[in-house]
Amino acid sequence: MNVLLFAGLTLRELMRRRLVAAVALLTVIIAAFTAWGLHRLATAIVDGAPISEPGVRGTAAGIVILLAFLFSFVVALGASLVGAPAMGESVANGEILAVLARPVRRAELVLGRWLGTLVALAVYVAAAGGLELIVVRLTTGYVPPHPLTALAYLAGLAAGIVAAMLFGLGWIGGIVESIGLALGNQRLADAGTVVALVFPSDALWRGALYALQPAVFGAIAANANANGNVNPFTVTSPPPPALLAWACGWVIVVLVAGVVAFRARDL
């Protein structure tokens, strides 16, 4: 019960921040610009004729993937900005001492803060991502193959509350692995695999990418990979279940490490 109590308090604290209102306003502005751009695409005239429906939807599919890629960095950065001060501010201003004076375990406090932050970020991912997908649907008629699965993968990026730099490093590791496999360079591929295993956030991004891209994109990616060409915005298959299990396990390991470190900290 204490964990849920601290989670609720964390959500209330986040809602009182000006950052929430600013992020909400910027999200609506970005969605409005997306709607404007996609409407221009859907109504564009090329050589005296409108763009064909398959052409509009294919372009919209590529735009959705690029938006998801940028959004993944927003989620990682947001996790860092929101999660980093979740405990630090309470420790700095002494509020933590008043809380721990009651019969409360430190582990419950950490888990509650983590859960509240995770729920807040997951709600934002669902709201902002859903808004963008609705805009795409209304302006172009395009709907990704598995939009809810993609949103779930993107929400998972926030679970570890990792720094944006580590997320970028994991993404680069995935690119290095793909280049190594395409060039037949096993050492390069192994190096990328090691980085992707140490920071498995790239597996979640690949899962979201696979859920968003049309089947034709996957076929093109498979043909390009066979010819030694690598495109970081297409994948040929979803991440294996073992890698997804490790990504979940990684979150648990980091969370447990945070609990242990806080329990041993001298306040």
N, C-alpha and C positions, 0 to 999 in steps of 0.2 A: 504493500500500500504506500509506503514511504516513497518508493521509486515513482509511482504514478503521481503522487503529490508534488514531488520536485519537478517532474515532467510538466505538469500543469502550470506550476509557477514559472518555469522557464518559458513556456509559450506566452504567458501573460507579459513577462518582461520583454520578450521580443516584439509583441504587438504594440507596446508602448514606445518603441524606438522610432525615431524619425526615418530610420533607414527603411523600414517596412513601407511607409507611404511613398518614399522616393522610388523604391524598387517597383512598387505597383504602378506608379505613374509612368516610369520608363518602359515597363513591360507593355502597357497600353499604347504608348507612343510607337514602340517598335512594331507592335501588331498592326497599327494603323499604316505605317510605312510599308509593311509587308503587303497589306491589302491593296494599297495604292500601286505598288510595283507589279503585283500579280494581275491586277485588273488591267494595267497597261499591256501586260504580256498577252492576256486573253483577248484583248480587243485590238491588238497590233495588226497593221496592214503591211504585208511584205509583197513587193512586186504586184501591187494592185489587188491582192487577195488576202483574206485573213489567214492566220496560221491554223493549220489543221488541228483537230482535237487531239490526235495522238502526239503531235508535236508540242502542243501546249502542256499536256499531261506529263510528257517525258521531261520537258524543261522544268515543270513544277516539281517533279520527283527529285531532280538534281538540286533544286533550290532548297527543298525540304531537308536533304542530307546536309547541305552546307549550313543551314540554320541549326540543325541538330548538333553539328560539330562545334559551332560557336557557342551554342547553349550549354554543351557539356563543360566548356571552360568556365562559363558563368556559374554553373552549379559547383564546380570544384573551388572556384574563387569564393563563392558565397559560403561554402562550407568552412573555408578557412576564416573568413571575416566574422562569421556568426559563431563558429565553434571555438575559436581561439580565446576570446574573452569570456566564455561561458563560466569558467572557473576562476580565471585570473583576476577579474574585477572584484569578485566576492572576497578573494584572499587579500587583495590590495587594500580594500576599504574596511576590512575587519568584519564584514557581515558573516563570513564563514564561521567565525568563532562563536557567534550567538546561536547559529544553527547547530553546530556540533556540541554545544553545551547540553542539548537535549539528548535523549536516548536514540540517536540516529547514527547509523554506520556510515563511514566515509564511502564505502562501496555503493550504498544506496543513493547517496548524493551524486556521485559521478554518473551512475547509470541513469538516474533521473534527468540530469542535465543533458546527457547524450541522447536519451530518448526524446526529450522535448525538442532539442535542436533538430534531430532527424525527422520528426513529424512535421516541423515547420518547413523544412527544406523539401520534404516529399510533397506537401500540400502546394508549395510554390511550383515545383516541377509539374505537377498535375494541372494546376491552373494555367500557368504560362504556356506549357506545351500544348495543352488542350485548346487554348485560345488560338495559338498559331495554326494548329491543324484544322480548326473550324474555319479560320480565315482562308486557308488554302482550299478547303472544300467548297466554300461559298464562291470564291473568285474563279477557280479553275475546274472544279468538279473532281479533282484528284484526291484520293484517299490512300495513304500508304497501306501495304499489305497487313501489317500487324502494329497499329499505332499504340495500343495499350501496352503491348510487350516492350516496345521501344521506350515508352515513358517509364516503365518499371526499371529497365536497365539504367536509364539516366538518373532516376531517383536513387538507385544503388550507389552511384558515384559519391553521394553525400554521406553514405553510412559510415565511411571510415574517417570522416572529418580530416582529410589529408590536405596538405598544402597544394596549391595549384602547380607549383614547380614539380612536385612528385608526380602529379597527374600527367603533366607534359612529358616528363621523363618516361613514364610508362607507355605513353603514346608513341614516343620516338623509338622505344624498344620494339614495339610492334612493327613499325615501319622498317627498322633495321632487319628484323627477322624476315619480313616479306622480301626485301631486297636480296638478302642472302639466299633465300630459297629460289628466287627468280634467276639469280646469277649462278646458281649451283655452288655458292661459297658456303660450305658447311660451318666454318669458323664464325663467319659473320652472322649466319642464322642462329648458331648456338649462343652468341653474345646477345642477340636480340631476345632470344628465349629466356635467358637468365634474367635480363632486366624486366621482362614481362612477368616473370614468376615472382620476382622480388616486389614489384609494384603492379599487381594484377588489374589495375583500373582499365587497362587497354582491353581486357576481355569484355568488360561491361560495355565499352564504347563499340566494340565489334558486334556485340549482341544487338545493341540498339541500331547499328548501321544495317545489319542483316534484316532486322524487322522492318526497316523503313524502305529499303531499296526494292524496286520491282524485280521480277524474275529475270527480265531481259538484262538488267544491270549485272546480275550475277553471272549470266552466260558470257557477257562481254568481258567481265573481269577474269573469268576462267580462261578465255581465249587470249587475253592480254598477258596473263601470267605465263601461259605456255610459250609465248613469244619473248619472254624476258622483260615485259613491261609491267611496272608496278603502279597501281593507283591507290593512294591511301584512303580514298573515299568510296571504295567498293570492296566487298568481300565475297568469297565463293561459298562459304559455309558458316554456320553459327559457331560460336565458341564451344568446345567440347564440355560435357557436363562436369568432368573432373576439374577443368580449369575454373568453371563457375563455382564449384564447391570450394576450391582453394581461395577464390576471391571472397566468399562468405567467411571462410575460416580465417582469412587474413584480417578481416574486420574484427572478428572475435579476439584474435591474438592482440591486435593493437588496443582494443578496448580493455582487455584484461591487463595489459601492460600499463595502461593509464591508471586503472584502479589500483594496481600494486604500487605504482610510483606515488600516487596521492596518499595512500595509506602510510607510506614510509616518510612522507614529507613532514618537516617540522614547521608547524604553523605558529 
